[in-house]
Amino acid sequence: MSDQYDVIIIGAGPGGYSTALRLAELGRRVAMVERDATVGGTCLNRGCIPTKALLTVCHTLDLAKRSRELGVDLEMAGIDYGRLADYRRSTVDVMVKGLTGLLAHRGVTVIHGDAVLSSERTVSVTEHDGTVAQLEANDVVLATGAHARALPAAPFGAAVIDSDQALTLDEFPASAIVIGSGAVALEFASIWHSAGCEVTLMIRKDRVLSRWNRRTSVMLTREFKRQGVQVLDRTAVTGIDTGANLGARVHYTRGDDPAELTREAELVLVAIGRDPNTGAPWLRERGVKLDDRGNVVTDPWGRTSVPGVWAVGDITEGPQLAHRAFEQGIVVAESIAGVSPAPEPVDNMTIPQVVFSHPEAASVGLTADEAAARDDFVSVTETQYPMLSNSRVLMSGANGSLSLVTGCDAAHPDTPLVLGVHMVGPNVSEIIAEAEQLVGNRVPVSRAARLIHPHPTVSESLGEALLKADGRPLHTR
């Protein structure tokens, strides 16, 4: 006998649980299956939240290192790794407990086990105690997330670790090689460097975040070098040796030079991206279409190739970000429930991206090159604002830059719009949402420049850039 639900969700990460919460609000009976012992997925348990807890600790270390410069004499006894681990775990535990309680309050049934879509409407769940449950529903939502991608020449193991393992180290390494140039690589490089680790960052391109606005990525690359992180650009890793007394030895080449080089460290963190968890045979057996990268193919509202089967989050094409998955979940839930008017699909152009390194980097919208390459925009301009002109940025001790991309809709060539904002600097993660509002709502520059920002704040940098783009610069040339 099968348990009947309106919707079954496979996966309890950001995409899965946001779908469940919204469906429950809309009066649907929902079951959510999660193979882990806790809800929240990678983001809450092994990603966004615990990583930011460590970054909070390391930003405290960075500030303590500047204490004498600021007129405060401090003695640093070092890092108590036991208490640091307690802080990280307690932060996660509080968030997991809150989410678990919210799901229960909304009436969502959470089942822990491995799920198989045995038919278009039936999900078989092998629970952790071996019990097999049969669930049936009119709609099934796939939200199985992603996993760290390994180097072809060096699988994970021994001293070659992924970000999950990096979070649970008993102590930070004395030396580390970080392979990758995205958010995960840069955040762990910042964490370990702040804690006194000798960090080497190996990147394939000439700068970190190579797909971002060039000025932003060049500035962040320069800041890592200035702080003492050794950045090896244009590298290709050919192999990694590990051993009991060796730690790890990375073999690599640089640029067009075929000569093989080596570098040793206690640990190697491979952070070159994440692949979707879509390898289960039942996906193809049920006819769920995948693209060449293993992503589930969907329409803009999350419908897959199988009627009644939907997909959200990191298994779909697009930025693998929790906040994107949240909105996807809401869109899918409202589409299933038939909410009127129908929800608008997620627009990847208006999804902000943030790297919580030191300093932070944030971006939303188009770069100048991307905007100029499109036929629907004309008169594209990039306005630069030197963030060291901002008093709060100056006080932070970090450098920064802000690039504001504007341009006119081809149908309205006399009205410049905000098309993109790209920043490096302290706490820019907290002001990128304002930029998202401007980009997403296609606000004219003349109107955006009239917004008043509190003084003195980092957010004034955006206001100053808008004034400059509007032809009325105030505290800058």
Phi and psi in degrees as a GROMACS rama.xvg file:
@    title "Ramachandran Plot"
@    xaxis  label "Phi"
@    yaxis  label "Psi"
@TYPE xy
-100.363  146.214  SER-2
-81.9973  133.9  ASP-3
-98.9133  132.75  GLN-4
-136.925  164.932  TYR-5
-77.6451  -41.1028  ASP-6
-141.163  138.605  VAL-7
-115.193  132.464  ILE-8
-116.254  129.479  ILE-9
-103.737  105.52  ILE-10
115.992  129.555  GLY-11
-116.41  31.9966  ALA-12
-82.2263  -167.709  GLY-13
-53.3764  -43.634  PRO-14
-66.1898  -44.2865  GLY-15
-67.6438  -49.6431  GLY-16
-74.0921  -28.192  TYR-17
-67.6094  -37.6746  SER-18
-61.3283  -45.2244  THR-19
-62.8881  -45.5694  ALA-20
-63.8866  -42.5364  LEU-21
-69.598  -40.3247  ARG-22
-61.9483  -41.0967  LEU-23
-63.7919  -38.9538  ALA-24
-59.1519  -33.1421  GLU-25
-88.6447  10.1149  LEU-26
86.7869  13.3792  GLY-27
-90.3953  148.592  ARG-28
-87.8489  118.134  ARG-29
-122.997  136.031  VAL-30
-116.651  136.152  ALA-31
-124.514  125.859  MET-32
-104.885  129.771  VAL-33
-133.71  127.44  GLU-34
-76.5725  -24.9468  ARG-35
-76.5639  167.998  ASP-36
-76.7003  -16.9608  ALA-37
-129.714  157.852  THR-38
-84.4895  166.218  VAL-39
115.363  -19.4686  GLY-40
67.5169  -165.487  GLY-41
-59.1162  -44.2656  THR-42
-53.9602  -52.049  CYS-43
-78.9145  -36.2401  LEU-44
-96.2327  -34.4893  ASN-45
-137.803  17.2623  ARG-46
-140.888  -107.981  GLY-47
-49.6186  -53.6539  CYS-48
-72.6615  -53.5675  ILE-49
-63.8118  -32.61  PRO-50
-64.4159  -41.9465  THR-51
-69.0455  -28.9996  LYS-52
-62.8422  -43.6481  ALA-53
-66.2328  -38.6757  LEU-54
-63.8986  -35.1431  LEU-55
-61.2658  -43.4249  THR-56
-62.01  -45.2477  VAL-57
-74.1327  -29.2901  CYS-58
-66.2016  -33.2808  HIS-59
-64.2204  -40.7558  THR-60
-61.2968  -43.9152  LEU-61
-60.8512  -41.3108  ASP-62
-67.0291  -39.165  LEU-63
-63.0116  -35.4068  ALA-64
-65.3665  -25.88  LYS-65
-91.6803  1.83266  ARG-66
-58.9061  -42.3207  SER-67
-63.9015  -40.2207  ARG-68
-59.4374  -31.6981  GLU-69
-91.0362  0.475609  LEU-70
93.2278  16.403  GLY-71
-121.037  127.127  VAL-72
-94.5422  118.866  ASP-73
-125.095  150.197  LEU-74
-112.489  123.886  GLU-75
-100.734  119.133  MET-76
-85.7355  -9.86654  ALA-77
113.233  -169.022  GLY-78
-101.373  127.188  ILE-79
-89.7664  99.4282  ASP-80
-67.1927  -28.6398  TYR-81
-64.9561  -46.6466  GLY-82
-69.9274  -33.9775  ARG-83
-62.4585  -44.4396  LEU-84
-63.3192  -38.3127  ALA-85
-62.1174  -41.7183  ASP-86
-63.2276  -44.91  TYR-87
-62.2401  -47.5767  ARG-88
-65.9897  -40.5989  ARG-89
-66.8177  -36.1843  SER-90
-61.19  -47.2427  THR-91
-63.8993  -44.2927  VAL-92
-59.8684  -41.9871  ASP-93
-62.97  -43.3679  VAL-94
-67.2505  -41.5761  MET-95
-64.1806  -43.5559  VAL-96
-60.8106  -42.181  LYS-97
-63.5192  -43.4411  GLY-98
-66.8028  -42.1511  LEU-99
-59.4521  -43.1639  THR-100
-65.6342  -38.4989  GLY-101
-66.203  -41.8678  LEU-102
-61.8552  -42.4606  LEU-103
-64.759  -41.5666  ALA-104
-61.819  -36.7648  HIS-105
-79.8789  -8.74544  ARG-106
87.9644  17.9383  GLY-107
-79.7387  129.272  VAL-108
-85.2333  120.627  THR-109
-106.879  125.953  VAL-110
-120.835  127.687  ILE-111
-97.9787  120.094  HIS-112
168.083  -175.947  GLY-113
-96.8872  127.499  ASP-114
-103.333  144.747  ALA-115
-132.648  128.531  VAL-116
-80.6415  94.7002  LEU-117
-81.1884  -20.7912  SER-118
-153.144  179.246  SER-119
-62.3578  -22.3336  GLU-120
-122.2  0.495231  ARG-121
-123.464  133.598  THR-122
-120.455  125.801  VAL-123
-96.9686  130.751  SER-124
-121.344  120.253  VAL-125
-92.9994  105.658  THR-126
-74.0072  167.476  GLU-127
-64.3146  -21.7578  HIS-128
-90.5612  6.20277  ASP-129
93.5875  -10.6778  GLY-130
-66.6886  138.052  THR-131
-108.053  123.186  VAL-132
-112.439  144.272  ALA-133
-109.647  123.629  GLN-134
-117.778  142.747  LEU-135
-129.033  144.98  GLU-136
-158.927  161.603  ALA-137
-72.7492  -30.485  ASN-138
-132.458  143.955  ASP-139
-126.547  132.509  VAL-140
-112.599  124.842  VAL-141
-92.1216  125.089  LEU-142
-146.5  55.3843  ALA-143
-88.2757  -1.43889  THR-144
76.0518  -157.625  GLY-145
-144.155  169.579  ALA-146
-135.265  159.482  HIS-147
-63.5645  138.541  ALA-148
-87.2067  132.439  ARG-149
-90.5151  157.019  ALA-150
-71.3243  135.979  LEU-151
-56.8375  -34.4438  PRO-152
-88.5321  -3.0905  ALA-153
-156.877  92.5241  ALA-154
-66.8421  162.608  PRO-155
-66.3797  144.411  PHE-156
151.747  154.278  GLY-157
55.0009  -120.879  ALA-158
-89.0944  5.17713  ALA-159
-101.995  110.775  VAL-160
-123.555  163.118  ILE-161
-105.906  -177.435  ASP-162
-68.0434  -30.3525  SER-163
-59.5384  -47.0824  ASP-164
-69.545  -34.34  GLN-165
-61.5891  -31.1855  ALA-166
-73.3443  -22.2309  LEU-167
-110.368  16.1368  THR-168
-62.4839  141.49  LEU-169
-64.9516  -35.5714  ASP-170
-143.212  157.573  GLU-171
-70.1761  146.391  PHE-172
-71.0333  156.135  PRO-173
-74.6484  -30.8932  ALA-174
-144.912  147.134  SER-175
-151.277  145.36  ALA-176
-109.345  124.911  ILE-177
-108.715  121.302  VAL-178
-104.052  115.716  ILE-179
138.989  161.956  GLY-180
-135.756  15.1065  SER-181
-97.4305  -165.618  GLY-182
-59.4044  -47.4398  ALA-183
-62.165  -46.9527  VAL-184
-60.6956  -45.4202  ALA-185
-70.951  -35.7583  LEU-186
-69.2657  -41.8545  GLU-187
-70.0945  -34.2226  PHE-188
-60.783  -40.5219  ALA-189
-66.1367  -44.9877  SER-190
-58.8539  -53.8957  ILE-191
-68.1898  -38.4924  TRP-192
-63.5652  -42.5466  HIS-193
-61.2973  -31.1987  SER-194
-85.0251  4.399  ALA-195
96.6771  7.02542  GLY-196
-75.1225  143.586  CYS-197
-82.508  108.783  GLU-198
-109.728  131.206  VAL-199
-114.693  127.476  THR-200
-107.637  117.623  LEU-201
-102.825  121.597  MET-202
-126.731  151.446  ILE-203
-80.3062  -34.0028  ARG-204
-95.7587  -167.762  LYS-205
-87.201  -2.88483  ASP-206
-159.109  162.023  ARG-207
-73.3231  163.059  VAL-208
46.7034  51.2257  LEU-209
-65.666  -18.1522  SER-210
-86.894  -6.59482  ARG-211
-83.5393  176.421  TRP-212
-49.5562  131.364  ASN-213
-61.1139  -44.101  ARG-214
-60.881  -40.1918  ARG-215
-62.8016  -49.122  THR-216
-69.4457  -36.166  SER-217
-65.2381  -43.0587  VAL-218
-61.1356  -44.7502  MET-219
-67.5733  -38.6763  LEU-220
-60.0256  -44.1676  THR-221
-63.1994  -38.84  ARG-222
-66.6332  -40.9875  GLU-223
-60.1867  -43.7238  PHE-224
-64.5919  -42.469  LYS-225
-61.1281  -35.3072  ARG-226
-76.1559  -16.1152  GLN-227
113.453  2.50548  GLY-228
-75.9008  128.828  VAL-229
-82.9714  113.847  GLN-230
-101.612  115.392  VAL-231
-102.375  107.682  LEU-232
-91.1296  167.01  ASP-233
52.4097  44.199  ARG-234
-101.268  150.601  THR-235
-131.549  115.502  ALA-236
-78.5696  127.339  VAL-237
-104.411  -14.905  THR-238
174.791  162.61  GLY-239
-137.293  126.754  ILE-240
-98.1093  139.855  ASP-241
-133.363  156.271  THR-242
-167.492  168.173  GLY-243
-58.1079  -41.0621  ALA-244
-107.629  0.765092  ASN-245
-91.727  -32.0274  LEU-246
76.6374  -110.702  GLY-247
-148.014  141.484  ALA-248
-121.975  119.213  ARG-249
-96.5754  129.391  VAL-250
-100.359  132.763  HIS-251
-156.169  165.698  TYR-252
-122.137  162.896  THR-253
-128.921  131.415  ARG-254
58.102  -136.602  GLY-255
-90.2407  -0.0274928  ASP-256
-81.7142  118.499  ASP-257
-76.8025  -7.35771  PRO-258
-62.8766  130.935  ALA-259
-82.9361  133.292  GLU-260
-114.553  162.9  LEU-261
-134.591  153.909  THR-262
-148.889  140.129  ARG-263
-114.092  151.769  GLU-264
-159.855  165.58  ALA-265
-65.7733  -39.3555  GLU-266
-138.452  154.492  LEU-267
-123.699  120.946  VAL-268
-98.6661  121.033  LEU-269
-98.5586  114.917  VAL-270
-134.651  69.8713  ALA-271
-107.439  14.8413  ILE-272
125.291  177.77  GLY-273
-132.198  141.427  ARG-274
-105.773  144.978  ASP-275
-66.914  144.798  PRO-276
-81.9392  75.1561  ASN-277
-128.684  24.3901  THR-278
-85.4816  -6.56049  GLY-279
-63.6557  132.701  ALA-280
-58.3138  -30.352  PRO-281
-65.301  -22.8113  TRP-282
-61.9747  -50.414  LEU-283
-70.8005  -35.3297  ARG-284
-61.0828  -32.3912  GLU-285
-85.7184  -3.90715  ARG-286
87.5361  16.3097  GLY-287
-73.7701  120.216  VAL-288
-78.4486  133.728  LYS-289
-117.677  151.734  LEU-290
-88.568  -174.098  ASP-291
-64.6155  -22.2649  ASP-292
-95.0715  1.68554  ARG-293
90.09  3.86498  GLY-294
-75.1479  146.304  ASN-295
-73.2598  128.161  VAL-296
-80.0037  126.719  VAL-297
-132.778  165.164  THR-298
-84.3269  177.755  ASP-299
-60.0081  -17.5616  PRO-300
-102.1  6.55002  TRP-301
95.2594  4.20581  GLY-302
-74.2488  134.588  ARG-303
-91.9426  -172.494  THR-304
-71.9226  -11.554  SER-305
-105.161  121.198  VAL-306
-56.2478  133.1  PRO-307
85.2485  -2.95041  GLY-308
-113.222  128.126  VAL-309
-121.45  165.745  TRP-310
-144.747  143.094  ALA-311
-140.935  161.734  VAL-312
82.1035  -148.551  GLY-313
-69.7176  -8.30241  ASP-314
-88.3551  1.31394  ILE-315
-110.18  155.913  THR-316
-64.518  132.436  GLU-317
135.412  178.883  GLY-318
-58.1732  130.992  PRO-319
-86.4227  81.1535  GLN-320
-130.528  139.992  LEU-321
-61.1056  -41.1176  ALA-322
-69.6516  -28.1137  HIS-323
-66.3192  -43.261  ARG-324
-63.1388  -37.8328  ALA-325
-55.5932  -50.4513  PHE-326
-68.9268  -37.7483  GLU-327
-58.8394  -42.431  GLN-328
-60.7901  -42.0111  GLY-329
-64.2598  -43.3  ILE-330
-62.4403  -45.5988  VAL-331
-64.6074  -43.7758  VAL-332
-59.707  -45.9238  ALA-333
-70.8589  -29.7876  GLU-334
-69.2145  -43.2829  SER-335
-61.8095  -41.941  ILE-336
-77.627  -10.3575  ALA-337
71.789  34.8592  GLY-338
-61.7803  139.635  VAL-339
-121.473  131.82  SER-340
-68.3159  157.244  PRO-341
-62.1311  144.715  ALA-342
-66.1561  148.757  PRO-343
-77.0413  140.72  GLU-344
-67.0752  159.528  PRO-345
-68.0803  131.971  VAL-346
-101.969  107.432  ASP-347
-60.1383  -25.2237  ASN-348
-66.5158  -26.2586  MET-349
-101.224  13.4651  THR-350
-89.4629  116.975  ILE-351
-71.1323  145.482  PRO-352
-119.935  138.438  GLN-353
-134.599  138.746  VAL-354
-116.261  120.953  VAL-355
-91.0094  50.2124  PHE-356
-84.1948  -171.275  SER-357
-124.66  106.725  HIS-358
-77.0583  170.289  PRO-359
-77.5021  160.041  GLU-360
-130.351  143.071  ALA-361
-146.617  147.45  ALA-362
-152.46  144.102  SER-363
-151.062  143.926  VAL-364
84.7647  -159.029  GLY-365
-91.7046  149.206  LEU-366
-80.7147  168.66  THR-367
-62.2012  -40.1345  ALA-368
-64.7836  -42.0331  ASP-369
-64.0394  -43.8318  GLU-370
-65.4998  -41.7068  ALA-371
-66.358  -26.0631  ALA-372
-79.3102  -9.25094  ALA-373
-94.9134  144.593  ARG-374
-78.4877  -18.7833  ASP-375
-87.4391  0.843816  ASP-376
-125.177  142.069  PHE-377
-130.956  166.157  VAL-378
53.5893  46.8062  SER-379
-74.3736  132.634  VAL-380
-134.958  145.169  THR-381
-116.18  119.629  GLU-382
-102.681  130.305  THR-383
-103.524  137.138  GLN-384
-124.701  122.795  TYR-385
-76.4734  108.332  PRO-386
-69.115  -15.2486  MET-387
-69.3844  -9.17016  LEU-388
-73.9199  -12.8719  SER-389
-90.1619  129.048  ASN-390
-62.1815  -38.4044  SER-391
-70.8143  -34.5004  ARG-392
-66.1349  -42.8322  VAL-393
-59.0167  -43.5848  LEU-394
-64.0691  -27.4016  MET-395
-71.2267  -22.0457  SER-396
84.1077  -1.63685  GLY-397
-101.646  160.017  ALA-398
-91.1867  177.05  ASN-399
-173.95  163.884  GLY-400
-151.979  156.56  SER-401
-139.004  126.955  LEU-402
-116.725  124.231  SER-403
-112.419  119.024  LEU-404
-100.639  124.917  VAL-405
-127.475  159.452  THR-406
-177.331  166.587  GLY-407
-104.282  141.296  CYS-408
-62.0688  134.951  ASP-409
-57.9717  -27.0496  ALA-410
-79.3086  -16.7799  ALA-411
-135.434  71.5808  HIS-412
-70.1166  -3.4986  PRO-413
-103.666  5.41732  ASP-414
-123.695  93.9586  THR-415
-63.681  137.123  PRO-416
-116.099  158.556  LEU-417
-81.9947  117.348  VAL-418
-106.392  -23.4065  LEU-419
-167.689  149.762  GLY-420
-137.6  131.916  VAL-421
-137.488  123.845  HIS-422
-135.628  148.602  MET-423
-129.428  132.548  VAL-424
160.316  174.799  GLY-425
-68.9511  133.249  PRO-426
60.3647  23.938  ASN-427
-68.4171  -17.3475  VAL-428
-60.6063  -26.2463  SER-429
-87.6118  -9.30876  GLU-430
-116.846  -4.2021  ILE-431
-68.329  -24.2587  ILE-432
-63.9382  -35.2395  ALA-433
-63.6743  -42.2724  GLU-434
-62.3279  -37.5396  ALA-435
-60.9777  -40.2892  GLU-436
-61.5276  -40.8438  GLN-437
-67.2389  -44.0055  LEU-438
-69.9448  -48.506  VAL-439
-65.437  -32.674  GLY-440
-95.4828  5.5256  ASN-441
50.4106  53.2282  ARG-442
-76.8885  131.094  VAL-443
-60.9155  144.628  PRO-444
-57.9835  -39.2667  VAL-445
-62.1107  -34.7874  SER-446
-78.2803  -43.0258  ARG-447
-61.2404  -35.9825  ALA-448
-69.6754  -13.1427  ALA-449
-86.2577  -8.60867  ARG-450
-68.4149  136.956  LEU-451
-100.186  127.025  ILE-452
-105.12  140.735  HIS-453
-65.3146  146.949  PRO-454
-118.479  137.465  HIS-455
-95.3224  125.109  PRO-456
-140.726  159.934  THR-457
-63.5619  -31.0254  VAL-458
-61.8814  -21.1959  SER-459
-59.362  -25.3776  GLU-460
-58.9112  -41.5172  SER-461
-67.0149  -41.0588  LEU-462
-61.5303  -41.3681  GLY-463
-64.9142  -40.6451  GLU-464
-64.6732  -38.352  ALA-465
-65.2629  -42.2194  LEU-466
-60.8475  -42.9315  LEU-467
-63.8173  -42.1628  LYS-468
-65.8073  -26.5829  ALA-469
-86.5201  3.7057  ASP-470
82.0942  17.1693  GLY-471
-131.47  56.1174  ARG-472
-60.9238  141.949  PRO-473
-106.813  -74.6708  LEU-474
-96.0169  26.4816  HIS-475
-149.072  161.061  THR-476
